[in-house]
Amino acid sequence: MSNLLPYAYRVVKRHDLVPHMPFDFHPEWQYTHHIKEIWYNNTMEEGAPFIECDTQESPICSDSVSKDLWTWMDHGYFPGDDRCLVWCQKGPFTTLSSLL
């Protein structure tokens, strides 16, 4: 894939569950992510620090997060985009602070 898209990367927020899918429990699922990852171990506010990993499934980026911390909550909300407060979450979330 890197030959076709040499400057592509994926952006991952904190404890997002989705980058770890599909999980390793199904032998027919052979998905691999693009090698480069930009990982925000924070809320991704403007100017927030991030880590760039240039190896596939690097242990210093999102793969460093323990499975018991993975959550949908970090997949559905990004700064400046309140749509998932209503559409992406189960429950009566009405404010950003209720998501954090």
MARKOL-692359 format. One line per field, with one value per residue (C-alpha): x, y, z; residue number from 0. Coordinates in steps of 0.05 Angstrom, whole numbers, plus 5000, padded with zeros to 4 digits. Example, Ala and Ser with C-alpha at 12.3 -4.5 7.8 and 13.67 -1.06 7.14 Angstrom:
# residues 2
x: 5246|5273
y: 4910|4979
z: 5156|5143
num: 0|1
This chain:
# residues 100
x: 5000|5057|5080|5011|5004|5074|5052|4989|4980|4925|4905|4885|4856|4876|4841|4801|4777|4771|4846|4850|4797|4789|4813|4860|4807|4784|4837|4806|4812|4880|4872|4934|4937|4977|5047|5048|5007|4996|4973|4943|4945|4899|4834|4864|4851|4886|4961|4959|5022|5023|5070|5088|5102|5134|5131|5068|5031|5085|5085|5096|5032|4961|4985|5013|4942|4919|4858|4818|4822|4797|4733|4684|4682|4749|4726|4663|4683|4734|4744|4696|4650|4591|4551|4571|4545|4477|4488|4547|4538|4491|4464|4443|4509|4497|4564|4636|4653|4605|4647|4715
y: 5000|5048|5045|5068|5122|5142|5204|5176|5168|5152|5196|5162|5195|5172|5106|5097|5026|5026|5025|4958|4926|4874|4839|4780|4728|4714|4678|4701|4775|4796|4872|4915|4990|5040|5042|5115|5135|5202|5189|5241|5216|5275|5309|5334|5407|5456|5455|5391|5348|5283|5225|5204|5130|5105|5030|4988|4977|5014|5000|5074|5098|5073|5001|5025|5032|4974|4936|4952|5026|5021|5060|5083|5150|5170|5151|5192|5262|5309|5383|5428|5372|5362|5316|5254|5282|5264|5211|5168|5154|5113|5155|5226|5262|5336|5367|5355|5348|5288|5253|5264
z: 5000|5015|4942|4919|4972|4995|5034|5066|5141|5190|5249|5314|5376|5446|5464|5399|5391|5315|5297|5333|5290|5264|5326|5321|5339|5267|5224|5157|5174|5147|5150|5159|5170|5131|5160|5182|5242|5275|5346|5392|5464|5483|5461|5394|5408|5361|5373|5415|5413|5374|5360|5290|5281|5217|5230|5223|5289|5328|5403|5417|5384|5391|5401|5468|5495|5538|5511|5574|5556|5484|5474|5421|5457|5426|5357|5354|5377|5346|5365|5328|5307|5354|5308|5346|5411|5383|5328|5348|5422|5463|5520|5535|5521|5514|5531|5514|5588|5593|5541|5574
num: 0|1|2|3|4|5|6|7|8|9|10|11|12|13|14|15|16|17|18|19|20|21|22|23|24|25|26|27|28|29|30|31|32|33|34|35|36|37|38|39|40|41|42|43|44|45|46|47|48|49|50|51|52|53|54|55|56|57|58|59|60|61|62|63|64|65|66|67|68|69|70|71|72|73|74|75|76|77|78|79|80|81|82|83|84|85|86|87|88|89|90|91|92|93|94|95|96|97|98|99
